[in-house]
Amino acid sequence: MEDQKNQMELLLEKASDYVETRLELFKLKATQKSTDVISSLASRMILILIITLVVFMVNIGLALLLGEALGKSYYGFFVLGGFYLLVGVIFQAFKTKWVEDPVSNAIIQKLTK
């Protein structure tokens, strides 16, 4: 009878160790996937920031160039402002197709990798 108790205790101990090991493995996999997603997003955000700064500087130069061609420097800024207003309206109409779906798919793909 005591032999069965020892075997039962051993079985319970091994089951407990197994559950703890599985839980630790789950935590490590979740951490790995989270860091993979966050690092991917961070690198993309830095790239977007750099591209934004370049586009901003080019737009200032273009606005000044257009303004000089139109006679007053602020005319160039108005022209570019109107252009970007049009771009913003078009972007708003297609944001789900162009941004939300691809970003969601990229995150899901990273998490299920």
A tleap script that builds the chain and sets N, CA, C and O, in Angstrom:
source leaprc.protein.ff14SB
mol = sequence {
  NMET GLU ASP GLN LYS ASN GLN MET GLU LEU
  LEU LEU GLU LYS ALA SER ASP TYR VAL GLU
  THR ARG LEU GLU LEU PHE LYS LEU LYS ALA
  THR GLN LYS SER THR ASP VAL ILE SER SER
  LEU ALA SER ARG MET ILE LEU ILE LEU ILE
  ILE THR LEU VAL VAL PHE MET VAL ASN ILE
  GLY LEU ALA LEU LEU LEU GLY GLU ALA LEU
  GLY LYS SER TYR TYR GLY PHE PHE VAL LEU
  GLY GLY PHE TYR LEU LEU VAL GLY VAL ILE
  PHE GLN ALA PHE LYS THR LYS TRP VAL GLU
  ASP PRO VAL SER ASN ALA ILE ILE GLN LYS
  LEU THR CLYS
}
set mol.1.N position { 0.819 -1.194 0.000 }
set mol.1.CA position { 0.000 0.000 0.000 }
set mol.1.C position { 0.867 1.264 0.000 }
set mol.1.O position { 0.586 2.252 -0.679 }
set mol.2.N position { 1.932 1.178 0.796 }
set mol.2.CA position { 2.825 2.332 0.863 }
set mol.2.C position { 3.544 2.533 -0.464 }
set mol.2.O position { 3.870 3.658 -0.842 }
set mol.3.N position { 3.784 1.445 -1.154 }
set mol.3.CA position { 4.425 1.536 -2.470 }
set mol.3.C position { 3.531 2.300 -3.455 }
set mol.3.O position { 4.028 3.069 -4.278 }
set mol.4.N position { 2.225 2.087 -3.371 }
set mol.4.CA position { 1.285 2.817 -4.227 }
set mol.4.C position { 1.271 4.296 -3.869 }
set mol.4.O position { 1.166 5.148 -4.752 }
set mol.5.N position { 1.376 4.610 -2.574 }
set mol.5.CA position { 1.414 6.021 -2.153 }
set mol.5.C position { 2.669 6.696 -2.693 }
set mol.5.O position { 2.609 7.833 -3.161 }
set mol.6.N position { 3.791 6.012 -2.632 }
set mol.6.CA position { 5.036 6.582 -3.149 }
set mol.6.C position { 4.944 6.806 -4.661 }
set mol.6.O position { 5.389 7.830 -5.180 }
set mol.7.N position { 4.360 5.829 -5.351 }
set mol.7.CA position { 4.204 5.978 -6.799 }
set mol.7.C position { 3.237 7.120 -7.129 }
set mol.7.O position { 3.440 7.865 -8.087 }
set mol.8.N position { 2.191 7.240 -6.323 }
set mol.8.CA position { 1.220 8.313 -6.546 }
set mol.8.C position { 1.878 9.676 -6.291 }
set mol.8.O position { 1.677 10.613 -7.064 }
set mol.9.N position { 2.652 9.786 -5.224 }
set mol.9.CA position { 3.359 11.045 -4.932 }
set mol.9.C position { 4.349 11.371 -6.040 }
set mol.9.O position { 4.472 12.522 -6.458 }
set mol.10.N position { 5.051 10.348 -6.511 }
set mol.10.CA position { 6.003 10.549 -7.603 }
set mol.10.C position { 5.289 11.005 -8.870 }
set mol.10.O position { 5.763 11.897 -9.573 }
set mol.11.N position { 4.148 10.386 -9.155 }
set mol.11.CA position { 3.360 10.780 -10.321 }
set mol.11.C position { 2.868 12.213 -10.193 }
set mol.11.O position { 2.953 12.982 -11.151 }
set mol.12.N position { 2.356 12.584 -9.026 }
set mol.12.CA position { 1.895 13.957 -8.807 }
set mol.12.C position { 3.041 14.956 -8.906 }
set mol.12.O position { 2.861 16.054 -9.433 }
set mol.13.N position { 4.199 14.593 -8.414 }
set mol.13.CA position { 5.370 15.469 -8.488 }
set mol.13.C position { 5.789 15.671 -9.941 }
set mol.13.O position { 6.092 16.788 -10.358 }
set mol.14.N position { 5.803 14.579 -10.708 }
set mol.14.CA position { 6.167 14.691 -12.127 }
set mol.14.C position { 5.129 15.504 -12.900 }
set mol.14.O position { 5.486 16.294 -13.773 }
set mol.15.N position { 3.857 15.314 -12.586 }
set mol.15.CA position { 2.809 16.091 -13.238 }
set mol.15.C position { 2.946 17.570 -12.906 }
set mol.15.O position { 2.760 18.427 -13.770 }
set mol.16.N position { 3.269 17.865 -11.667 }
set mol.16.CA position { 3.472 19.253 -11.247 }
set mol.16.C position { 4.668 19.868 -11.974 }
set mol.16.O position { 4.605 21.005 -12.441 }
set mol.17.N position { 5.757 19.101 -12.065 }
set mol.17.CA position { 6.930 19.579 -12.805 }
set mol.17.C position { 6.599 19.814 -14.275 }
set mol.17.O position { 7.050 20.791 -14.872 }
set mol.18.N position { 5.811 18.912 -14.851 }
set mol.18.CA position { 5.416 19.042 -16.250 }
set mol.18.C position { 4.602 20.315 -16.467 }
set mol.18.O position { 4.844 21.054 -17.422 }
set mol.19.N position { 3.640 20.572 -15.585 }
set mol.19.CA position { 2.801 21.767 -15.712 }
set mol.19.C position { 3.654 23.022 -15.572 }
set mol.19.O position { 3.477 23.978 -16.326 }
set mol.20.N position { 4.582 23.027 -14.609 }
set mol.20.CA position { 5.460 24.187 -14.426 }
set mol.20.C position { 6.340 24.407 -15.651 }
set mol.20.O position { 6.548 25.545 -16.073 }
set mol.21.N position { 6.854 23.331 -16.218 }
set mol.21.CA position { 7.701 23.437 -17.404 }
set mol.21.C position { 6.902 23.960 -18.596 }
set mol.21.O position { 7.383 24.817 -19.337 }
set mol.22.N position { 5.693 23.452 -18.783 }
set mol.22.CA position { 4.841 23.922 -19.874 }
set mol.22.C position { 4.494 25.404 -19.706 }
set mol.22.O position { 4.480 26.156 -20.680 }
set mol.23.N position { 4.217 25.815 -18.476 }
set mol.23.CA position { 3.896 27.207 -18.205 }
set mol.23.C position { 5.100 28.105 -18.505 }
set mol.23.O position { 4.958 29.179 -19.089 }
set mol.24.N position { 6.269 27.653 -18.101 }
set mol.24.CA position { 7.483 28.425 -18.376 }
set mol.24.C position { 7.742 28.506 -19.874 }
set mol.24.O position { 8.142 29.557 -20.376 }
set mol.25.N position { 7.519 27.418 -20.591 }
set mol.25.CA position { 7.682 27.417 -22.046 }
set mol.25.C position { 6.701 28.379 -22.700 }
set mol.25.O position { 7.068 29.107 -23.622 }
set mol.26.N position { 5.471 28.388 -22.237 }
set mol.26.CA position { 4.468 29.311 -22.766 }
set mol.26.C position { 4.901 30.756 -22.538 }
set mol.26.O position { 4.787 31.590 -23.436 }
set mol.27.N position { 5.396 31.053 -21.342 }
set mol.27.CA position { 5.858 32.413 -21.039 }
set mol.27.C position { 7.009 32.820 -21.949 }
set mol.27.O position { 7.042 33.944 -22.452 }
set mol.28.N position { 7.946 31.911 -22.160 }
set mol.28.CA position { 9.094 32.227 -23.011 }
set mol.28.C position { 8.676 32.437 -24.467 }
set mol.28.O position { 9.184 33.339 -25.134 }
set mol.29.N position { 7.762 31.615 -24.958 }
set mol.29.CA position { 7.286 31.791 -26.334 }
set mol.29.C position { 6.525 33.103 -26.489 }
set mol.29.O position { 6.683 33.799 -27.491 }
set mol.30.N position { 5.708 33.438 -25.507 }
set mol.30.CA position { 4.966 34.701 -25.562 }
set mol.30.C position { 5.927 35.888 -25.527 }
set mol.30.O position { 5.738 36.869 -26.247 }
set mol.31.N position { 6.946 35.792 -24.696 }
set mol.31.CA position { 7.943 36.865 -24.620 }
set mol.31.C position { 8.687 37.009 -25.936 }
set mol.31.O position { 8.919 38.125 -26.401 }
set mol.32.N position { 9.061 35.889 -26.538 }
set mol.32.CA position { 9.776 35.931 -27.805 }
set mol.32.C position { 8.920 36.565 -28.896 }
set mol.32.O position { 9.403 37.416 -29.644 }
set mol.33.N position { 7.672 36.166 -28.995 }
set mol.33.CA position { 6.797 36.728 -30.020 }
set mol.33.C position { 6.542 38.215 -29.781 }
set mol.33.O position { 6.510 39.003 -30.727 }
set mol.34.N position { 6.362 38.595 -28.522 }
set mol.34.CA position { 6.126 40.003 -28.202 }
set mol.34.C position { 7.332 40.854 -28.569 }
set mol.34.O position { 7.183 41.917 -29.171 }
set mol.35.N position { 8.524 40.394 -28.210 }
set mol.35.CA position { 9.714 41.179 -28.538 }
set mol.35.C position { 9.941 41.228 -30.039 }
set mol.35.O position { 10.426 42.236 -30.553 }
set mol.36.N position { 9.604 40.166 -30.750 }
set mol.36.CA position { 9.735 40.162 -32.202 }
set mol.36.C position { 8.813 41.198 -32.834 }
set mol.36.O position { 9.227 41.949 -33.718 }
set mol.37.N position { 7.567 41.235 -32.381 }
set mol.37.CA position { 6.603 42.202 -32.913 }
set mol.37.C position { 7.019 43.625 -32.563 }
set mol.37.O position { 6.990 44.508 -33.421 }
set mol.38.N position { 7.402 43.853 -31.325 }
set mol.38.CA position { 7.767 45.206 -30.881 }
set mol.38.C position { 9.017 45.691 -31.602 }
set mol.38.O position { 9.071 46.846 -32.024 }
set mol.39.N position { 10.019 44.839 -31.751 }
set mol.39.CA position { 11.238 45.274 -32.442 }
set mol.39.C position { 10.962 45.555 -33.917 }
set mol.39.O position { 11.524 46.489 -34.488 }
set mol.40.N position { 10.110 44.760 -34.525 }
set mol.40.CA position { 9.744 45.004 -35.920 }
set mol.40.C position { 9.016 46.338 -36.055 }
set mol.40.O position { 9.309 47.125 -36.955 }
set mol.41.N position { 8.072 46.587 -35.163 }
set mol.41.CA position { 7.344 47.855 -35.205 }
set mol.41.C position { 8.259 49.039 -34.918 }
set mol.41.O position { 8.133 50.090 -35.547 }
set mol.42.N position { 9.178 48.874 -33.973 }
set mol.42.CA position { 10.091 49.969 -33.638 }
set mol.42.C position { 10.974 50.323 -34.827 }
set mol.42.O position { 11.167 51.503 -35.122 }
set mol.43.N position { 11.514 49.317 -35.515 }
set mol.43.CA position { 12.376 49.609 -36.661 }
set mol.43.C position { 11.586 50.281 -37.783 }
set mol.43.O position { 12.096 51.165 -38.472 }
set mol.44.N position { 10.351 49.858 -37.957 }
set mol.44.CA position { 9.521 50.499 -38.985 }
set mol.44.C position { 9.164 51.929 -38.597 }
set mol.44.O position { 9.117 52.811 -39.454 }
set mol.45.N position { 8.915 52.161 -37.323 }
set mol.45.CA position { 8.589 53.521 -36.870 }
set mol.45.C position { 9.784 54.460 -37.064 }
set mol.45.O position { 9.602 55.615 -37.451 }
set mol.46.N position { 10.987 53.983 -36.803 }
set mol.46.CA position { 12.181 54.809 -37.013 }
set mol.46.C position { 12.335 55.124 -38.495 }
set mol.46.O position { 12.638 56.260 -38.860 }
set mol.47.N position { 12.129 54.139 -39.338 }
set mol.47.CA position { 12.216 54.369 -40.779 }
set mol.47.C position { 11.160 55.373 -41.231 }
set mol.47.O position { 11.449 56.248 -42.047 }
set mol.48.N position { 9.952 55.256 -40.715 }
set mol.48.CA position { 8.882 56.198 -41.056 }
set mol.48.C position { 9.238 57.603 -40.585 }
set mol.48.O position { 8.972 58.575 -41.292 }
set mol.49.N position { 9.831 57.725 -39.412 }
set mol.49.CA position { 10.242 59.038 -38.903 }
set mol.49.C position { 11.291 59.678 -39.819 }
set mol.49.O position { 11.200 60.864 -40.134 }
set mol.50.N position { 12.267 58.907 -40.236 }
set mol.50.CA position { 13.312 59.436 -41.125 }
set mol.50.C position { 12.712 59.860 -42.463 }
set mol.50.O position { 13.027 60.935 -42.975 }
set mol.51.N position { 11.858 59.026 -43.024 }
set mol.51.CA position { 11.213 59.373 -44.302 }
set mol.51.C position { 10.353 60.627 -44.143 }
set mol.51.O position { 10.320 61.475 -45.035 }
set mol.52.N position { 9.659 60.746 -43.010 }
set mol.52.CA position { 8.826 61.922 -42.754 }
set mol.52.C position { 9.673 63.185 -42.715 }
set mol.52.O position { 9.290 64.204 -43.290 }
set mol.53.N position { 10.811 63.131 -42.048 }
set mol.53.CA position { 11.692 64.303 -41.985 }
set mol.53.C position { 12.202 64.690 -43.373 }
set mol.53.O position { 12.259 65.873 -43.709 }
set mol.54.N position { 12.568 63.708 -44.165 }
set mol.54.CA position { 13.051 63.994 -45.519 }
set mol.54.C position { 11.939 64.623 -46.357 }
set mol.54.O position { 12.162 65.619 -47.046 }
set mol.55.N position { 10.747 64.043 -46.296 }
set mol.55.CA position { 9.615 64.579 -47.057 }
set mol.55.C position { 9.282 65.992 -46.588 }
set mol.55.O position { 8.958 66.857 -47.402 }
set mol.56.N position { 9.360 66.227 -45.290 }
set mol.56.CA position { 9.084 67.557 -44.742 }
set mol.56.C position { 10.065 68.591 -45.305 }
set mol.56.O position { 9.653 69.673 -45.723 }
set mol.57.N position { 11.333 68.267 -45.316 }
set mol.57.CA position { 12.337 69.208 -45.833 }
set mol.57.C position { 12.161 69.449 -47.333 }
set mol.57.O position { 12.282 70.578 -47.809 }
set mol.58.N position { 11.878 68.390 -48.059 }
set mol.58.CA position { 11.653 68.532 -49.501 }
set mol.58.C position { 10.421 69.394 -49.757 }
set mol.58.O position { 10.414 70.204 -50.684 }
set mol.59.N position { 9.381 69.227 -48.946 }
set mol.59.CA position { 8.164 70.025 -49.115 }
set mol.59.C position { 8.400 71.496 -48.828 }
set mol.59.O position { 7.845 72.353 -49.515 }
set mol.60.N position { 9.204 71.800 -47.837 }
set mol.60.CA position { 9.512 73.215 -47.567 }
set mol.60.C position { 10.241 73.811 -48.768 }
set mol.60.O position { 9.917 74.911 -49.216 }
set mol.61.N position { 11.217 73.086 -49.282 }
set mol.61.CA position { 11.937 73.576 -50.453 }
set mol.61.C position { 11.029 73.730 -51.659 }
set mol.61.O position { 11.124 74.718 -52.388 }
set mol.62.N position { 10.162 72.772 -51.871 }
set mol.62.CA position { 9.232 72.833 -52.998 }
set mol.62.C position { 8.241 73.985 -52.838 }
set mol.62.O position { 7.919 74.669 -53.810 }
set mol.63.N position { 7.759 74.197 -51.618 }
set mol.63.CA position { 6.827 75.298 -51.372 }
set mol.63.C position { 7.500 76.639 -51.642 }
set mol.63.O position { 6.898 77.532 -52.239 }
set mol.64.N position { 8.737 76.778 -51.205 }
set mol.64.CA position { 9.462 78.028 -51.471 }
set mol.64.C position { 9.719 78.211 -52.969 }
set mol.64.O position { 9.625 79.324 -53.487 }
set mol.65.N position { 10.040 77.125 -53.654 }
set mol.65.CA position { 10.264 77.194 -55.098 }
set mol.65.C position { 8.975 77.574 -55.832 }
set mol.65.O position { 8.992 78.432 -56.715 }
set mol.66.N position { 7.863 76.938 -55.468 }
set mol.66.CA position { 6.574 77.279 -56.078 }
set mol.66.C position { 6.182 78.721 -55.761 }
set mol.66.O position { 5.684 79.448 -56.620 }
set mol.67.N position { 6.412 79.112 -54.531 }
set mol.67.CA position { 6.091 80.483 -54.136 }
set mol.67.C position { 6.881 81.501 -54.932 }
set mol.67.O position { 6.357 82.543 -55.327 }
set mol.68.N position { 8.125 81.195 -55.160 }
set mol.68.CA position { 8.954 82.104 -55.959 }
set mol.68.C position { 8.431 82.177 -57.397 }
set mol.68.O position { 8.424 83.247 -58.004 }
set mol.69.N position { 7.997 81.043 -57.933 }
set mol.69.CA position { 7.471 81.018 -59.298 }
set mol.69.C position { 6.127 81.733 -59.387 }
set mol.69.O position { 5.803 82.304 -60.429 }
set mol.70.N position { 5.329 81.709 -58.297 }
set mol.70.CA position { 4.013 82.338 -58.302 }
set mol.70.C position { 4.050 83.800 -57.868 }
set mol.70.O position { 3.042 84.499 -57.972 }
set mol.71.N position { 5.173 84.260 -57.394 }
set mol.71.CA position { 5.298 85.672 -57.058 }
set mol.71.C position { 5.341 85.960 -55.560 }
set mol.71.O position { 5.970 86.941 -55.165 }
set mol.72.N position { 4.731 85.188 -54.741 }
set mol.72.CA position { 4.749 85.376 -53.283 }
set mol.72.C position { 5.098 84.031 -52.654 }
set mol.72.O position { 4.554 83.002 -53.053 }
set mol.73.N position { 5.994 84.031 -51.680 }
set mol.73.CA position { 6.468 82.768 -51.119 }
set mol.73.C position { 5.355 81.959 -50.456 }
set mol.73.O position { 5.384 80.728 -50.486 }
set mol.74.N position { 4.375 82.640 -49.858 }
set mol.74.CA position { 3.327 81.887 -49.160 }
set mol.74.C position { 2.355 81.216 -50.130 }
set mol.74.O position { 1.629 80.313 -49.716 }
set mol.75.N position { 2.309 81.613 -51.390 }
set mol.75.CA position { 1.462 80.933 -52.367 }
set mol.75.C position { 1.883 79.461 -52.534 }
set mol.75.O position { 1.040 78.577 -52.687 }
set mol.76.N position { 3.151 79.228 -52.502 }
set mol.76.CA position { 3.653 77.856 -52.622 }
set mol.76.C position { 3.165 76.974 -51.480 }
set mol.76.O position { 2.835 75.805 -51.681 }
set mol.77.N position { 3.123 77.550 -50.269 }
set mol.77.CA position { 2.624 76.785 -49.121 }
set mol.77.C position { 1.130 76.521 -49.250 }
set mol.77.O position { 0.652 75.456 -48.859 }
set mol.78.N position { 0.387 77.483 -49.796 }
set mol.78.CA position { -1.041 77.263 -50.020 }
set mol.78.C position { -1.281 76.150 -51.045 }
set mol.78.O position { -2.150 75.297 -50.862 }
set mol.79.N position { -0.503 76.175 -52.115 }
set mol.79.CA position { -0.645 75.151 -53.148 }
set mol.79.C position { -0.355 73.764 -52.563 }
set mol.79.O position { -1.123 72.825 -52.774 }
set mol.80.N position { 0.744 73.642 -51.835 }
set mol.80.CA position { 1.069 72.345 -51.230 }
set mol.80.C position { 0.059 71.952 -50.160 }
set mol.80.O position { -0.266 70.774 -50.012 }
set mol.81.N position { -0.433 72.926 -49.421 }
set mol.81.CA position { -1.469 72.633 -48.425 }
set mol.81.C position { -2.724 72.071 -49.066 }
set mol.81.O position { -3.312 71.117 -48.556 }
set mol.82.N position { -3.135 72.653 -50.173 }
set mol.82.CA position { -4.297 72.146 -50.904 }
set mol.82.C position { -4.048 70.758 -51.466 }
set mol.82.O position { -4.932 69.901 -51.446 }
set mol.83.N position { -2.841 70.542 -51.967 }
set mol.83.CA position { -2.492 69.220 -52.495 }
set mol.83.C position { -2.568 68.169 -51.384 }
set mol.83.O position { -3.132 67.093 -51.584 }
set mol.84.N position { -2.003 68.479 -50.222 }
set mol.84.CA position { -2.019 67.505 -49.128 }
set mol.84.C position { -3.412 67.339 -48.520 }
set mol.84.O position { -3.719 66.285 -47.964 }
set mol.85.N position { -4.243 68.350 -48.617 }
set mol.85.CA position { -5.631 68.191 -48.195 }
set mol.85.C position { -6.330 67.168 -49.094 }
set mol.85.O position { -7.063 66.305 -48.612 }
set mol.86.N position { -6.097 67.273 -50.388 }
set mol.86.CA position { -6.654 66.312 -51.333 }
set mol.86.C position { -6.120 64.903 -51.069 }
set mol.86.O position { -6.880 63.934 -51.075 }
set mol.87.N position { -4.823 64.797 -50.842 }
set mol.87.CA position { -4.218 63.499 -50.524 }
set mol.87.C position { -4.817 62.931 -49.236 }
set mol.87.O position { -5.088 61.733 -49.156 }
set mol.88.N position { -5.025 63.781 -48.232 }
set mol.88.CA position { -5.611 63.336 -46.967 }
set mol.88.C position { -7.023 62.817 -47.121 }
set mol.88.O position { -7.390 61.823 -46.494 }
set mol.89.N position { -7.818 63.472 -47.943 }
set mol.89.CA position { -9.197 63.017 -48.180 }
set mol.89.C position { -9.188 61.660 -48.885 }
set mol.89.O position { -9.954 60.767 -48.524 }
set mol.90.N position { -8.334 61.506 -49.876 }
set mol.90.CA position { -8.222 60.223 -50.582 }
set mol.90.C position { -7.734 59.135 -49.625 }
set mol.90.O position { -8.248 58.016 -49.630 }
set mol.91.N position { -6.749 59.472 -48.815 }
set mol.91.CA position { -6.216 58.505 -47.849 }
set mol.91.C position { -7.291 58.084 -46.848 }
set mol.91.O position { -7.403 56.903 -46.521 }
set mol.92.N position { -8.069 59.025 -46.368 }
set mol.92.CA position { -9.143 58.725 -45.423 }
set mol.92.C position { -10.143 57.744 -46.031 }
set mol.92.O position { -10.668 56.872 -45.339 }
set mol.93.N position { -10.396 57.891 -47.303 }
set mol.93.CA position { -11.360 57.008 -47.970 }
set mol.93.C position { -10.833 55.580 -48.098 }
set mol.93.O position { -11.614 54.628 -48.072 }
set mol.94.N position { -9.519 55.424 -48.235 }
set mol.94.CA position { -8.941 54.102 -48.458 }
set mol.94.C position { -8.059 53.615 -47.319 }
set mol.94.O position { -7.267 52.693 -47.517 }
set mol.95.N position { -8.170 54.208 -46.126 }
set mol.95.CA position { -7.250 53.862 -45.037 }
set mol.95.C position { -7.352 52.408 -44.600 }
set mol.95.O position { -6.340 51.806 -44.243 }
set mol.96.N position { -8.535 51.837 -44.620 }
set mol.96.CA position { -8.679 50.438 -44.205 }
set mol.96.C position { -7.921 49.521 -45.154 }
set mol.96.O position { -7.203 48.619 -44.722 }
set mol.97.N position { -8.087 49.759 -46.440 }
set mol.97.CA position { -7.441 48.910 -47.443 }
set mol.97.C position { -5.927 49.123 -47.473 }
set mol.97.O position { -5.173 48.165 -47.641 }
set mol.98.N position { -5.478 50.367 -47.313 }
set mol.98.CA position { -4.063 50.687 -47.468 }
set mol.98.C position { -3.253 50.553 -46.188 }
set mol.98.O position { -2.055 50.274 -46.254 }
set mol.99.N position { -3.877 50.747 -45.010 }
set mol.99.CA position { -3.100 50.758 -43.774 }
set mol.99.C position { -3.571 49.712 -42.765 }
set mol.99.O position { -2.785 48.868 -42.334 }
set mol.100.N position { -4.839 49.762 -42.391 }
set mol.100.CA position { -5.311 48.918 -41.300 }
set mol.100.C position { -5.187 47.436 -41.604 }
set mol.100.O position { -4.696 46.680 -40.766 }
set mol.101.N position { -5.612 47.006 -42.764 }
set mol.101.CA position { -5.523 45.589 -43.114 }
set mol.101.C position { -4.075 45.096 -43.219 }
set mol.101.O position { -3.753 44.056 -42.644 }
set mol.102.N position { -3.185 45.810 -43.939 }
set mol.102.CA position { -1.800 45.326 -44.010 }
set mol.102.C position { -1.095 45.298 -42.641 }
set mol.102.O position { -0.329 44.377 -42.359 }
set mol.103.N position { -1.351 46.299 -41.801 }
set mol.103.CA position { -0.719 46.311 -40.476 }
set mol.103.C position { -1.252 45.164 -39.628 }
set mol.103.O position { -0.478 44.475 -38.962 }
set mol.104.N position { -2.551 44.953 -39.646 }
set mol.104.CA position { -3.138 43.834 -38.901 }
set mol.104.C position { -2.578 42.506 -39.387 }
set mol.104.O position { -2.228 41.644 -38.580 }
set mol.105.N position { -2.494 42.340 -40.684 }
set mol.105.CA position { -1.956 41.098 -41.242 }
set mol.105.C position { -0.492 40.891 -40.870 }
set mol.105.O position { -0.076 39.768 -40.583 }
set mol.106.N position { 0.288 41.965 -40.873 }
set mol.106.CA position { 1.709 41.850 -40.510 }
set mol.106.C position { 1.864 41.451 -39.041 }
set mol.106.O position { 2.710 40.619 -38.712 }
set mol.107.N position { 1.066 42.031 -38.170 }
set mol.107.CA position { 1.143 41.686 -36.750 }
set mol.107.C position { 0.706 40.243 -36.525 }
set mol.107.O position { 1.351 39.508 -35.777 }
set mol.108.N position { -0.382 39.837 -37.165 }
set mol.108.CA position { -0.845 38.446 -37.032 }
set mol.108.C position { 0.199 37.478 -37.567 }
set mol.108.O position { 0.438 36.425 -36.976 }
set mol.109.N position { 0.814 37.832 -38.676 }
set mol.109.CA position { 1.838 36.957 -39.259 }
set mol.109.C position { 3.028 36.831 -38.318 }
set mol.109.O position { 3.577 35.740 -38.163 }
set mol.110.N position { 3.437 37.931 -37.687 }
set mol.110.CA position { 4.551 37.877 -36.737 }
set mol.110.C position { 4.187 37.038 -35.516 }
set mol.110.O position { 5.016 36.276 -35.018 }
set mol.111.N position { 2.957 37.171 -35.033 }
set mol.111.CA position { 2.550 36.436 -33.838 }
set mol.111.C position { 2.382 34.947 -34.088 }
set mol.111.O position { 2.596 34.141 -33.183 }
set mol.112.N position { 2.001 34.569 -35.310 }
set mol.112.CA position { 1.784 33.159 -35.609 }
set mol.112.C position { 2.998 32.493 -36.210 }
set mol.112.O position { 2.946 31.309 -36.542 }
set mol.113.N position { 4.071 33.209 -36.356 }
set mol.113.CA position { 5.303 32.703 -36.955 }
set mol.113.C position { 5.927 31.636 -36.091 }
set mol.113.O position { 6.975 31.094 -36.441 }
savepdb mol mol.pdb
quit
